[in-house]
Amino acid sequence: MSHEGIATRSVMRSVAFLGASALAVSVLAGCSDPDPAGKPLAGQDIARAARAEIADGGTLHWAVDAVPETLNTFQSDADTSTTRIAQATLPSMFRFDAAGRPERNPAYLESAKVVETEPKQVVLYKLDQQAVWSDGREIGAADFAAQWRALSGKDSAYWTARNAGYDRIEKIQRGDNDLEVRVTFGQPYADWRSLFSPLYPKEVMGTPDAFNDGARRKLKVSAGPFVLKSIDRKAGEALLTRNPRWWGERAKLNEIVLRAVPRDERAAALAAGDLDLAEVDPAAAKRIALAAPPRPQSPSAGGSATPLMGPERRRLTPAQKRDKARFRGFEVRKSLEPAYTQLALNGGEGPLADERVRRGVARALDREKLAKLVLSPLGLPAEPVGSHLALSGQAAYADNSGAIGGQDTAEAQALLADAGWVPGGPVEERKKGEKAAGSEADKSKKGSGSEKSEKDSKKESGKKAEKDSEKESGNKGDKDSEKESGKKDSAKDSEGGDDGAYIVGEDNKADDDEGEHLAQDGKQYSSKQLQQGGVPGAYAPQGTAAPAGAAVRPLAKDGKALTLRFVVPQGEGSQSLRTVADRIGIMLERVGIRTEITKVSDESYFKDHIASGQYDLALYSWPTSAYPATDARPIYAKPVPAADGSLNVEQNYTRVGTDQVDQLFDQAIATLDESESRSLIRKADSRIWAAAGSIPLYQRPQLTAVRTNIANAGAFGFGTPLYEDMGFLKKGSGAPAPSSQR
């Protein structure tokens, strides 16, 4: 809600429990029933080690999708690399623990709490007395005030991507001393912990020119365990070095090199010794996992330490034996991202404008089977996501999917019949090239610019859509390994080629519930890219075959069959996305709904189809947020007509919204009782489920290849990385030497 990848905030957000002594205000803490949030389905998997066990020095080479275009996380083209650099070099008043909840960052804050609620909300920040910028100046109220003015939305000269929360601040003052900052809100703001994370120096936020251009290429002043030494965009590298003015625990590493490496080239880069840490796709993960024996499951891993389901180790093929040697010294750490894949149903026009049809589609889906197919082969907990607004373990989570119900063919058909769609009857044959029923592409009045996102959606974003960059192998040159990995392009065969469209349900296919090959989302996109052409991703089983069974007569109404246009990207890395679309299409065919799978270029997928409403069904991902009242509202806000006649959808690309959901978000953001605010968020989620504009499917896996001698780094899950604690284990542990010593 990307994100992550969140968006710079949401993308890398992780989870944490609130420190009661620092955050809670006893008079505001409400009593409630047992918390349904539960625990994260999979915990962090980061090879924890005490600082005493970690050597001083070394350089960590860490793969990223791209060197960031800007170092300002509040600009629209900020990405996950921007966030990663900000986390290592800038103050954040709050960070996230392993459960997806915000916690006070002790390096910068002694305390932060609401000290007044009447007549207005006042938050008092008490800063660490040693907290200074890299130029020696103390961090203080002047920095808070400069950031508020830049992000308040009152000065259009600042090119900000979001101002949520800052627009509710009335004034910022120095407290009783230089270490205290008093923030007074003109309107109550429940998500006040989301602010000033990160915090930029007044030198960046003080003027529009400094904000717009000064922090795009360099950070002259910072305040974290590392400083940004240089960025070489031609070479695709950013160099972080240890901050000599850091007052916290001294960073163990001398340097961190963030290196841009495409997802499909990372396995080769790892094997060549060019990388120490990299997120990888499942195909590469299974190859790399051969090099390390399965690890026993630890209680803290929450299931993430279970082995990847792969080849029988006693019967490895020659290519697998080569992989075992090639990746010796690496292991795969795995968790679940704070993001989920959903099926989006465009309720703007056509059959899906009818809530009964959308609900019928939802009741036809077997979400448990989809989660199992995607996650079980990775040894990860295979549970469907039960909320649009949070994930298991996050404070606002509750499984509200009961508001629409589980898979039920009879109920799905009853809903569709009530909407007038019945089996049999006369059906007019579509002419070649004619669009399917419900496709908005045949509406001449709808163009790529006919619907626009409001300016506020950019300001309130924090959401990332994430591109599916699954490759059949992580090493392009190792063709024999790819052949032996068992990858089959069955979905491509069923589609009859890479171009055009095909109708799901027109061939007879055999059911296969044992999908073995999975896909994983890759590159993460900023909110602007999401709105203007980013390609979101999804995870899906590779090579999934269609189910067998008696054919279901297609549903028809007014002489037209119920055929929905399912838009998918056609890029090389999106085969798995097309496969999951095919599987969902087969589920829908069982109740009489046909789907026309239409493949479009990756570049136009979001801009020309999702954002502009030229689809009926689509798959893409949203990160969840620790602050759903702020970050999720633009995704589910009811679209409203604009003055020019277009429709302002913000980030609600399904065009489905209600006044009641909007009101619940408004109430939740203005309620300082945390229990009541969570209750309102959960009510809003129940109503989002009932409206059936989008159907959450499963939480996305996170697979990270890491050297076995690296500690406190790997699959971070919800948690914010602690950069000062990362490092190479001391010699004598039996692990390879640090990369700087190789």
Protein Blocks (a to p, Z undefined) as FASTA:
>chain_A
ZZjehklmmmmpccddddfklmpcfklmccddddfklpafbdcdehpadfklpceedjdd
dddfbdcfbfcfkbfkbcfklmmmmmmmpccfbdcdfkopacddfklmmbdcdfbfbfbd
cddddddfkbccfkopacdfklmmmmmmmmnopamkbccfbfghjlmpfbdcddfblkbc
cdddfbdcfklmmgopacddfklmmpmklmmmmmmmbcfbgcdfbdcfbdcfknopacdd
ddfkbcbdcdfbfbdcdddddfklmmmmmmnopafbdcddfklmmmmmmmpccddddfkl
nopmpccddddfklccfklmmmmmmmgoiacddddddbdddddddfkggjklpmklmmmm
mmmpcfklmmmmmmmmnopacdddfbfkbcehiakbccfklmnopadfklmmmmmmmnop
agejidddddehiacehiaklpmkbcfklpccdfklmmmgoiacdddfbdfbfblklmml
mmmnopackkmmmnopaehjddehiaccdddfbbfbdcddfddddfklmmnopacddddd
ehiacdeddddddddeehiacdddddddfbfklmmmmmmmmmmmmmmmmnopacdddddd
fklmmmmmmmnopafbdcddddddfblmlmmmmmmgccdddfkopacekjamnopacfkl
mmmmmmmmmpcblklmmmmmmmmmmmmmmnomaccfbdcdddddddfkbghiajekjacc
dfklgccddehilpacdfklZZ
